[in-house]
Amino acid sequence: MATAHLRHQLHLHRHQVTLRLLALLLLALPTAALAQNKSYTKAKRGKNGQVKSVTVNNLPGYDERWYRPGFCIGLNMSRYRLEHSQYYVDRIKGGTGIAANAKVSPGFAVGFVNDVRLADHWNLRFIPGVSFLTRQVEFTPVGSVSEEINDQEIGSTQLDVPLLIKFKSDRRRNTRVYMVGGVRQSFNIGNRRRDPERNQMQVGTSDFAIEYGVGLDLFYPFFKFAPELRFSHGLTNLAQPGAPDLYSRSFQRIRSNTVTLYFTFE
């Protein structure tokens, strides 16, 4: 009588081993895919186990990129911060002066975003762009003024070169908040003078400012959208007290002040 050996009972041919390993691999692939998707997808279920909603994390791995380009458009409100000169004070005391007050005026800006990753929560942002600004100063006669007084308007097209540091919070699904801060250098590349009577006042052609603001990153399937509110305070004295016109001589210091709502696409 033949004896059955255990090693013969467990013996498998080579092609059988190959087929079984391939079958196990095919069964493991869907499981691995589900495990990977689980890190990017979250389902909310009801009491009976039915799926009520599914939240997908858009742009996974976005923050790991070292460089991210984009563009932005902005709507701004700008005005001058005025400090009157001694010439202005003397005229007011003599009863032949003019009262001057800055007015808030709207503007428009566009820029190109260059974002560089520094660390997990820190980014360096270089956003060169162009701003179209119109700032106004309202002049009101005081006492007996012989000259004809007109409100002055300074329309300019300026090249902006801001360099900002961005500090961002942890991402919560497809949103996060952030803060920015830095400096901006601006150069006047064109004056828009329509009315000679309203464009007599002269100011400097370059400005250096500090900037800071807050924003919200919103992740979509193909891009990131960020509304951002940014404040800018000029440090350069733009006054031209040596100019011949009455308006320019009324100030010993003029600084810019701008609030901009940016819409950024990256």
Steps between C-alpha positions, in 0.01 A plus 500: 500500500640837399570749774383860448775745597407844631743676267330341199157608622615865535703500181400773250624532147678820394224625272240451776705718739524771236127500435414517868742789564353691205149443637602632841657808338183577304296472818738732685496779240142621570570488872812716459312747281226534759755555773664775295171670419405493865767759578353739242126422536268515797140376499233618742242233579157513656358286781403218265847491342405679179754743359370855537795691351856443383779756548803471272829676577582689182857541372670244729872565533460863395695632798797275424586691182793737543368757247147599401416768239174690464341839444284744694264788440413759761257779581644772721406812689781753538562838657784730612597565860569874508719711728464870432794735453580828673398681181154343537475602867608858431238543230228360728600743776503790254147420386604426141560128526335186377393194697630175352366151567576169332219301338475124458504386138460157333759327284595174331805270509631185328803287586686174441548270798828320566470287812799309645466245781732569795361261765177323594321823595719765333516626142684781322285692251626732225208667319604762241207687350346824382259727688272765353439760769316831524550694823315823573550796733208729573584872539253742660556880505539665842446875531574731207687286247583672173618189314255261342498178706445160339501154652811315390518152350815290466448215255793264460599161366760343725714189492478311830770260622383344830696234690289325764525220756193277528415310819222246451300283739450125472273400218145401596377291208488763222544823695754676718574855616827688469675828573746694285745778576791672330607801298416651162698728269299700246602706197280741309511404131230733371283798597140535390441875473167586341420844641791748538312690770441187711845349445732777626603335826832311482614195699799266499538225239616211724369357825609243758232344722437232757217255429304249705176312462291187546355252255319171449629215280222305327605181321313396186563194279723686251615820674519688831299819546582748777320824591741722691462836676830690510592834657785721376659796682752710310819609677638732230427873516333579165462875566658756263495822708733677258253476211363835374130419532295589807386140554839332521639767736217434747659174623829409661428126512276275290479125544285241324242275661329219305262213577472231232275197460692245290364195321785255444502192275784247532 
